[in-house]
Amino acid sequence: MSGRRPFVAGNWKMHKTAGETGPFVADLAARLPDGPEVAVCVPFTSLAEAVRAAAGSQLRVYAQNMHQAAQGAFTGEISAAMLLDLGVHGVLLGHSERRQYFGETDAALAEKLAAADAAGLDVILAVGETEQQREAGETEQVLARQIADSGAASHAARLTIAYEPIWAIGTGRTATPALAEEAHRFIRGRFPAEISEVIRIQYGGSMKPDNAPELLAQPDIDGGLIGGASLEADAFLAIVAAAT
Ligand code: PEP
């Protein structure tokens, strides 16, 4: 894993009420090992409670989306300033579910990334190919486009990339360590040399306690973005331990 600090983040998606969040985050925060950076990406309604329960610990709280505008007539949306006001540390952008179900484009993501960076939020930017794109031999083309069109290299100081092959998300089908490593190496090569050395790239897609050690042992895999297994503290902490 080189000299880069491992980073493991849980993506809760649309799970856990604010009432469920407090005790869960307090337990997680109390049991975190020293070493890796650890974050939870929680629903908007749980952010305040997660920040409160994580206070004084190393655990970082991320939102799962934000709007690119500073303010305005965007009913139902949340700005970077609103997240910062709650004490939120960062934001997950470009998850494949947002791209697929909510029409999020690389152009919109470029604006969101710029707005988050300007406001002072760290960002996890998710990229990844569909099964169809992989089978058509388009994986590298898709990854290169997602990185370039979102302007990732211009915001690298606050950025972590999450490589999430869409066919592996929530399916129980994990990419083999060799296949994941190949994609991570390709993504790293999309950045100028000085960024490529330091930017962290998480793997996401059915990462569990049993497959995490082998994935995390790959030289270009710097951590994980964990969906299902992050909803259960013991499983999530076992993955964090594998990154330690
Ligand atoms: C995710 O939602 O980002 C994810 C990787 O989910 P899962 O771990 O459940 O495949």
Residues whose N, C-alpha, C, O or C-beta is under 5 A from the ligand:
A	BS01	PEP	N11 A168 I169 G170 T171 G204 G205 S206 M207 L225 I226 G227 G228 A229
